[in-house]
Amino acid sequence: MSMGQGNQNYEEMEIDLNQYIKVIIKRKKTLIAALLLTLAIGTANILLSPKIYSVSMMIQPPVVGQSLTGANDLESAENLKGLIISGAFNDALNKKLNLEHGNAPFEFKVIIPNKTNILQVSIDLESKKREFGVILLQNLNNSISDSYVKIITAKTDDIINQIKLNDRAIINAKEKNKNLQEQIKETLIRKDQLLKELKAVNLATAQIWEKRDLYLKESTLSGSSPALFLASYLQNNSNYLNQLNNQYSDLSMRRINLSLELKNIDSQISGFQMEIDKLNIDKGFISNLKTIAPPRVSANPVNSNKNKILAISIVMGLFLGILAIFFQEFWINNLAKK
């Protein structure tokens, strides 16, 4: 295609476009009428459509430990979100609110803020149903809590039972501790008795040795055998002293063992008490569903799209107006030809 043909086609397109513009200007009343009509329809839609409000609350899933990230949740935030959206609690809600089961399912919206285990639950309702929305979310809260009551109770009871077992273990350990202390006391008393006996035997032996010459002299005069008697007496004392010393050593060793056992029991009691303290802390963190923010209605309607509706109305008005103009022009030209 030559340069001249290209210029000619461009000029023809420019002429055609100018003709279209002239037609639009000529029939501008039709364009204005169509534009006003679509604007009127859009305005009526804005004014007559029901205002939709959002009713929302914030909740935390049941937990069994201290955590802000959901690591110790009884039910993860994602799982609970899925249950709410899928309508797992709808039957319970219908029963609580005395609604028919054939009603349309509740369209809850659930958002989980980033890196938290908090759920923002909301539902969009017409202005006249705002109070119902608050009641609905309150009952949803109760329905979720009711579904976890048995699990929460079971976990709490389990911890209470563990605390009772540790309490019983402490009582038994303290009783054993008391018995050991009594044994230690008896051991000390017996050691004191042995010391007295040892002193008495040693004293008697010393006295015999001090008076041995006198005993030997008297025995010689009387014609008896003092050496044999004295040797037998000293031998018996020596044997008795050995027995007493052995008993004293045994008691000392027993005292040491009892003290070690007593120390071990005290350590066990401390361990049991630490476990009880830990269990009490764990029990304190077990909780059912928590309401972080109670149900409340948004201050402004959530479907306020006035600008969007007006913009669409203007675009549709221009499109329909131009379409009507060309249809009108086509119709008048056909009539003129006839």
C-alpha positions as CSV (number, residue, x, y, z in Angstrom):
1,M,0.0,0.0,0.0
2,S,1.4,3.4,-1.1
3,M,1.9,6.5,1.1
4,G,-1.0,8.2,-0.8
5,Q,-3.4,5.4,0.0
6,G,-2.5,5.5,3.6
7,N,-3.1,9.2,3.9
8,Q,-6.4,8.8,2.1
9,N,-7.6,6.1,4.5
10,Y,-6.6,8.3,7.5
11,E,-8.5,11.2,6.1
12,E,-11.6,9.0,5.6
13,M,-11.4,7.7,9.2
14,E,-11.0,11.3,10.4
15,I,-14.1,12.4,8.3
16,D,-16.1,9.4,9.7
17,L,-15.1,10.3,13.2
18,N,-16.1,13.9,12.7
19,Q,-19.4,12.8,11.4
20,Y,-20.0,10.6,14.5
21,I,-19.2,13.5,16.7
22,K,-21.5,15.8,14.8
23,V,-24.3,13.2,15.2
24,I,-23.7,13.0,18.9
25,I,-23.7,16.8,19.3
26,K,-26.9,16.9,17.1
27,R,-28.6,14.4,19.3
28,K,-27.2,15.5,22.6
29,K,-30.6,15.7,24.2
30,T,-30.9,11.9,23.8
31,L,-27.4,11.5,25.4
32,I,-28.3,13.7,28.3
33,A,-31.6,11.9,28.7
34,A,-29.9,8.5,28.8
35,L,-27.3,9.8,31.2
36,L,-29.9,11.3,33.5
37,L,-31.9,8.1,33.4
38,T,-29.0,5.9,34.4
39,L,-28.0,8.4,37.1
40,A,-31.6,8.4,38.4
41,I,-31.5,4.6,38.5
42,G,-28.2,4.6,40.3
43,T,-29.3,7.1,42.8
44,A,-32.5,5.2,43.4
45,N,-30.4,2.1,44.0
46,I,-28.3,3.9,46.5
47,L,-31.3,5.3,48.4
48,L,-33.6,2.2,48.3
49,S,-31.1,-0.6,48.8
50,P,-30.9,-1.8,52.4
51,K,-28.0,-0.6,54.5
52,I,-25.7,-3.5,55.4
53,Y,-23.8,-3.4,58.7
54,S,-21.0,-5.7,60.0
55,V,-21.4,-7.3,63.4
56,S,-18.0,-8.6,64.6
57,M,-16.2,-10.0,67.6
58,M,-12.7,-11.3,68.4
59,I,-12.1,-14.6,70.1
60,Q,-9.2,-16.8,71.1
61,P,-9.4,-20.6,70.7
62,P,-9.4,-22.9,73.8
63,V,-5.8,-23.2,75.2
64,V,-3.9,-25.7,77.4
65,G,-0.8,-23.6,77.9
66,Q,0.8,-20.2,77.8
67,S,1.3,-19.1,74.2
68,L,0.5,-16.2,71.9
69,T,1.3,-18.0,68.7
70,G,-1.2,-20.9,69.1
71,A,1.4,-23.5,69.9
72,N,-0.6,-24.7,73.0
73,D,-4.1,-24.2,71.5
74,L,-6.5,-27.0,72.1
75,E,-7.8,-26.2,68.7
76,S,-5.7,-24.2,66.2
77,A,-7.0,-20.9,64.9
78,E,-7.0,-22.3,61.4
79,N,-9.0,-25.4,62.3
80,L,-11.5,-23.3,64.3
81,K,-11.8,-20.9,61.3
82,G,-12.6,-23.8,59.1
83,L,-15.3,-25.1,61.5
84,I,-17.0,-21.8,61.7
85,I,-17.0,-21.1,58.0
86,S,-18.2,-24.7,57.1
87,G,-21.2,-24.2,59.4
88,A,-20.2,-26.8,62.0
89,F,-22.0,-24.8,64.7
90,N,-25.1,-23.9,62.7
91,D,-27.3,-26.7,64.1
92,A,-26.4,-25.6,67.7
93,L,-27.2,-22.0,66.8
94,N,-30.5,-22.9,65.3
95,K,-31.4,-24.8,68.5
96,K,-30.3,-21.9,70.8
97,L,-32.2,-19.3,68.7
98,N,-35.2,-21.6,68.0
99,L,-34.7,-21.2,64.3
100,E,-35.8,-23.7,61.6
101,H,-33.1,-26.0,60.2
102,G,-34.2,-25.1,56.7
103,N,-33.0,-21.5,57.1
104,A,-30.1,-20.2,54.9
105,P,-26.7,-21.0,56.4
106,F,-25.1,-18.2,58.4
107,E,-22.4,-16.6,56.2
108,F,-19.7,-15.9,58.8
109,K,-16.4,-14.2,57.8
110,V,-13.3,-15.2,59.8
111,I,-10.0,-13.3,59.7
112,I,-6.8,-14.4,61.6
113,P,-4.4,-11.4,62.2
114,N,-0.9,-12.2,61.2
115,K,1.2,-14.3,63.7
116,T,-1.6,-14.6,66.3
117,N,-4.1,-17.2,67.4
118,I,-6.9,-14.6,67.5
119,L,-10.0,-14.9,65.2
120,Q,-12.1,-12.0,64.1
121,V,-15.5,-13.3,63.3
122,S,-18.1,-11.2,61.6
123,I,-21.3,-11.3,59.7
124,D,-23.0,-8.8,57.4
125,L,-26.7,-8.1,58.1
126,E,-29.3,-5.5,57.2
127,S,-29.8,-2.5,59.5
128,K,-33.0,-4.0,61.0
129,K,-31.1,-7.2,62.0
130,R,-28.2,-5.6,63.8
131,E,-29.4,-6.6,67.2
132,F,-30.0,-10.1,66.0
133,G,-26.4,-10.2,64.7
134,V,-25.1,-9.4,68.2
135,I,-27.2,-12.1,69.7
136,L,-26.1,-14.5,66.9
137,L,-22.4,-14.0,67.6
138,Q,-23.0,-14.3,71.4
139,N,-24.7,-17.6,70.8
140,L,-21.9,-18.7,68.4
141,N,-19.4,-17.9,71.1
142,N,-21.5,-20.1,73.6
143,S,-21.9,-22.9,71.1
144,I,-18.1,-23.1,70.4
145,S,-17.5,-23.0,74.2
146,D,-20.0,-25.8,74.8
147,S,-18.3,-28.0,72.2
148,Y,-15.1,-28.0,74.2
149,V,-16.4,-28.2,77.7
150,K,-15.9,-32.0,78.1
151,I,-12.3,-31.8,76.7
152,I,-11.4,-28.8,79.0
153,T,-13.0,-30.6,82.0
154,A,-11.1,-33.8,81.3
155,K,-7.8,-32.0,81.0
156,T,-8.5,-30.0,84.2
157,D,-9.5,-33.2,86.1
158,D,-6.4,-35.0,84.9
159,I,-4.2,-32.2,86.3
160,I,-6.2,-32.2,89.5
161,N,-5.7,-35.9,89.9
162,Q,-1.9,-35.5,89.3
163,I,-1.8,-32.8,92.0
164,K,-3.6,-35.2,94.4
165,L,-1.1,-38.0,93.6
166,N,1.8,-35.6,94.3
167,D,0.1,-34.4,97.5
168,R,-0.3,-38.0,98.6
169,A,3.3,-38.7,97.8
170,I,4.3,-35.7,99.9
171,I,2.2,-37.0,102.8
172,N,3.8,-40.5,102.6
173,A,7.3,-38.9,102.3
174,K,6.7,-36.7,105.3
175,E,5.5,-39.8,107.3
176,K,8.6,-41.7,106.3
177,N,10.6,-38.6,107.2
178,K,9.1,-38.6,110.7
179,N,9.8,-42.3,111.1
180,L,13.5,-41.7,110.1
181,Q,13.8,-38.9,112.5
182,E,12.4,-41.1,115.3
183,Q,14.9,-43.8,114.3
184,I,17.8,-41.3,114.4
185,K,16.6,-40.1,117.8
186,E,16.5,-43.7,119.1
187,T,20.0,-44.3,117.6
188,L,21.4,-41.2,119.4
189,I,19.8,-42.4,122.7
190,R,21.3,-45.8,122.2
191,K,24.7,-44.3,121.4
192,D,24.6,-42.3,124.6
193,Q,23.7,-45.5,126.5
194,L,26.7,-47.3,124.9
195,L,29.0,-44.5,125.8
196,K,27.9,-44.7,129.4
197,E,28.4,-48.4,129.4
198,L,31.8,-48.1,127.8
199,K,32.9,-45.6,130.4
200,A,31.6,-47.8,133.2
201,V,33.5,-50.9,131.9
202,N,36.6,-48.9,131.3
203,L,36.4,-47.4,134.8
204,A,35.9,-50.8,136.4
205,T,38.8,-52.2,134.4
206,A,41.0,-49.3,135.5
207,Q,40.0,-49.9,139.1
208,I,40.9,-53.6,138.9
209,W,44.3,-52.7,137.4
210,E,44.9,-50.2,140.2
211,K,44.2,-52.7,142.9
212,R,45.6,-55.8,141.2
213,D,48.6,-56.0,143.7
214,L,46.3,-55.9,146.6
215,Y,44.1,-58.6,145.1
216,L,47.2,-60.8,144.4
217,K,48.5,-60.4,148.0
218,E,45.2,-61.2,149.6
219,S,44.7,-64.2,147.4
220,T,48.2,-65.5,148.3
221,L,47.4,-65.3,152.0
222,S,44.1,-67.1,151.5
223,G,45.6,-69.8,149.3
224,S,43.4,-69.0,146.2
225,S,44.5,-68.5,142.6
226,P,44.2,-64.7,142.0
227,A,46.1,-64.6,138.7
228,L,43.6,-66.9,137.0
229,F,40.6,-64.9,138.4
230,L,42.1,-61.6,137.3
231,A,43.0,-62.8,133.9
232,S,39.5,-64.2,133.4
233,Y,37.9,-60.9,134.6
234,L,40.0,-58.8,132.3
235,Q,39.3,-61.1,129.3
236,N,35.6,-60.8,129.9
237,N,35.8,-57.0,130.1
238,S,37.8,-56.9,126.9
239,N,35.3,-59.0,125.1
240,Y,32.5,-56.9,126.4
241,L,34.3,-53.7,125.4
242,N,34.7,-55.0,121.9
243,Q,31.0,-55.8,121.6
244,L,30.2,-52.3,122.9
245,N,32.6,-50.7,120.4
246,N,31.2,-52.8,117.5
247,Q,27.6,-51.8,118.5
248,Y,28.7,-48.1,118.7
249,S,30.3,-48.3,115.3
250,D,27.2,-49.9,113.8
251,L,25.0,-47.2,115.4
252,S,27.3,-44.5,113.9
253,M,27.0,-46.0,110.5
254,R,23.3,-46.4,110.9
255,R,23.0,-42.7,111.9
256,I,24.9,-41.7,108.7
257,N,22.7,-43.9,106.5
258,L,19.5,-42.6,108.1
259,S,20.7,-39.0,107.6
260,L,21.4,-39.7,103.9
261,E,18.0,-41.3,103.5
262,L,16.4,-38.3,105.3
263,K,18.1,-35.9,103.0
264,N,17.0,-37.9,100.0
265,I,13.3,-37.8,101.2
266,D,13.6,-34.1,101.7
267,S,14.7,-33.8,98.1
268,Q,11.8,-35.9,97.0
269,I,9.4,-33.7,98.9
270,S,10.8,-30.6,97.2
271,G,10.5,-32.3,93.8
272,F,6.9,-33.3,94.5
273,Q,6.1,-29.7,95.6
274,M,7.8,-28.3,92.4
275,E,5.6,-30.6,90.3
276,I,2.5,-29.4,92.1
277,D,3.4,-25.8,91.5
278,K,4.0,-26.5,87.8
279,L,0.7,-28.4,87.5
280,N,-1.1,-25.5,89.2
281,I,0.4,-23.1,86.7
282,D,-0.6,-25.4,83.8
283,K,-4.2,-25.6,85.3
284,G,-4.3,-21.8,85.4
285,F,-3.6,-21.6,81.7
286,I,-6.2,-24.1,80.7
287,S,-9.2,-22.2,79.5
288,N,-12.1,-22.5,77.1
289,L,-12.9,-20.0,74.3
290,K,-12.0,-16.5,75.3
291,T,-13.8,-13.4,74.1
292,I,-11.1,-10.8,73.3
293,A,-13.7,-8.3,72.0
294,P,-17.5,-8.8,72.5
295,P,-19.9,-8.6,69.5
296,R,-20.4,-5.0,68.3
297,V,-22.0,-3.4,65.3
298,S,-20.0,-1.3,62.8
299,A,-20.6,2.5,63.1
300,N,-21.1,2.9,59.4
301,P,-22.7,0.7,56.7
302,V,-20.2,-1.6,55.0
303,N,-22.0,-1.5,51.6
304,S,-21.6,2.2,51.1
305,N,-20.3,2.2,47.5
306,K,-21.9,5.5,46.3
307,N,-19.0,6.6,44.2
308,K,-18.7,3.3,42.5
309,I,-22.4,3.1,41.7
310,L,-22.4,6.7,40.4
311,A,-19.4,6.0,38.2
312,I,-21.0,2.9,36.8
313,S,-24.2,4.9,36.2
314,I,-22.3,7.6,34.2
315,V,-20.5,5.0,32.1
316,M,-23.7,3.1,31.4
317,G,-25.5,6.4,30.7
318,L,-22.9,7.4,28.1
319,F,-22.8,4.0,26.5
320,L,-26.6,3.7,26.3
321,G,-27.0,7.3,25.2
322,I,-24.5,6.9,22.3
323,L,-26.2,3.6,21.4
324,A,-29.6,5.4,21.5
325,I,-28.3,8.2,19.3
326,F,-27.1,6.0,16.5
327,F,-30.2,3.9,16.7
328,Q,-32.3,7.1,16.4
329,E,-30.2,8.4,13.5
330,F,-30.4,5.1,11.8
331,W,-34.2,5.0,12.2
332,I,-34.7,8.6,11.0
333,N,-32.5,8.0,7.9
334,N,-34.4,4.9,7.0
335,L,-37.7,6.8,7.2
336,A,-36.3,9.6,5.1
337,K,-35.3,7.2,2.3
338,K,-38.8,5.7,2.2
